[in-house]
């Protein structure tokens, strides 16, 4: 495959993965189990759960919910914001990694 | 297994930040050398996908849930070093934006899930693949082992912080994550199988095309 074809194919794959991520947030995240996860349930069972300090940094989206929005929208909106943030952080990192590469280096198969 | 603030003491916070920073520096130079230009956007795409997938807790034993970590999944697509940055990005967004995982505990969470659960899981994948020659068996075993070993690292950090006895926290964490790891293996194999069916070219260890074939194709 030529470079342009490879790049276009990769963009197609990327768009598909983002679309599926949005689908997961909209259709699956609201159905997620609300039981404590492995660490939280262990902490409760062994009696150190109370040591948790919430919110050294206060954020409006704590616990994947938007204050004032009813379920399932609360979860969906929080999840979509997080998905976009994760996309932005990952793309930003990729850009920095490429930009700080030694001059003239191009990595390709 | 996102550790909140308050569970770890200062020495554990400092030493896990140091270990994770060292892994970050090592990954940085390898990613710069090895990440193909075309694949760079996948760092963001995988972070978004794994963030979304981590929201979907599935029930396991007796009132406990678990969710995907996605470390091996990321490593199978972009390699272990770029995979480190994918999982670290997800953990960063969760800690800063959602209070899922503490700020002081960020170093420990990165160590458990991005170092052990991603780079470590990928090494296990490579080792098992050498033995079994099966991509899928290796992926399943490594996905499970990544979660299991990450939970052991987590248990050791909790014990080192002096708030809980090792003979209690180690079996509790390892036991429940031995079950959650089955979910990790099922989801990882399922997602990678789906990708292999439509786009095997994005899985570097799945299709091993010889340089001659690539040259013939490009000519």
Interface residues (C-beta under 8 A of the other chain):
Chain A: X1 X2 X3 X6 X7 X9 X10 X11 X13 X14 X17 X18 X20 X21 X22 X24 X25 X28 X29 X31 X32 X33 X34 X35 X36 X37 X38 X39 X41 X42 X43 X45 X46 X48 X51 X52 X53 X54 X55 X56 X57 X59 X61 X62 X63 X64 X75 X78 X79 X81 X82 X83 X84 X85 X86 X87 X88 X89 X90 X91 X92 X93 X94 X95 X97 X98 X100 X101 X102 X105 X106 X107 X108 X109
Chain B: X1 X2 X3 X4 X5 X6 X7 X28 X31 X32 X33 X34 X35 X36 X37 X38 X39 X40 X41 X42 X43 X44 X45 X46 X47 X48 X49 X50 X51 X52 X53 X55 X56 X57 X58 X59 X60 X63 X64 X65 X66 X67 X85 X86 X89 X90 X92 X93 X94 X96 X97 X98 X99 X100 X102 X103 X104 X151 X154 X158 X163 X164 X168 X169 X172 X173 X176 X177 X180 X199 X201 X202 X214 X217 X218
